[in-house]
Amino acid sequence: MQKITDYHLHLAGSRRYLDRHPPITKLEDLARHRLVGYIPDMIFDRELDYLSALGQSRVPLASNSVSVQLQMIRQGAGVGVVHDFSLPSAGGLQRILTQAVSLRRAFYLIRHEDDRRDPRLGRFADTLRMALRAEVSRLEAKA
């Protein structure tokens, strides 16, 4: 297992949603908003349980697909945790509570033991790791 890179996540909502609903200035305000997140019973890794870590056990709009969650948030269905690297291409989203909610996770490359002995696959893994690291960094800088 090789670490590829860290990435960051923040709460976000569409500007349209945020303009039409009460302001969110502290974590407690989330109780008055529709939250978008993972289906609680299907969270297989506690690292993905973003909302309960924020004291939010209720997730009225749930999907285990990150892209579906992002589209729900973009369409103004509610607020949720988004990957910073997705923000440049997800127009109309605004990060909220950035001081209170700033998460860091990491991507890892997992390879079969036999693949580690093949120099060609090693070069491919190195190229993949460097390219992903650079792309995540580039996109997060635009967020």
HELIX and SHEET records of a PDB file:
HELIX    1   1 ARG A   15  ARG A   20  1                                   6    
HELIX    2   2 LEU A   27  ARG A   32  5                                   6    
HELIX    3   3 PRO A   40  MET A   42  5                                   3    
HELIX    4   4 ARG A   46  LEU A   48  5                                   3    
HELIX    5   5 TYR A   50  ALA A   53  1                                   4    
HELIX    6   6 VAL A   66  ARG A   74  1                                   9    
HELIX    7   7 ASP A   84  SER A   89  5                                   6    
HELIX    8   8 GLU A  113  ARG A  117  5                                   5    
HELIX    9   9 PRO A  119  LYS A  142  1                                  24    
SHEET    1   A 5 LEU A  61  ALA A  62  0                                        
SHEET    2   A 5 LEU A  35  GLY A  37  1                                        
SHEET    3   A 5 VAL A  79  HIS A  83  1                                        
SHEET    4   A 5 GLN A   2  SER A  14 -1                                        
SHEET    5   A 5 LEU A  93  ILE A  96 -1                                        
SHEET    1   B 5 LEU A  61  ALA A  62  0                                        
SHEET    2   B 5 LEU A  35  GLY A  37  1                                        
SHEET    3   B 5 VAL A  79  HIS A  83  1                                        
SHEET    4   B 5 GLN A   2  SER A  14 -1                                        
SHEET    5   B 5 LEU A 103  LEU A 109 -1                                        
END                                                                             
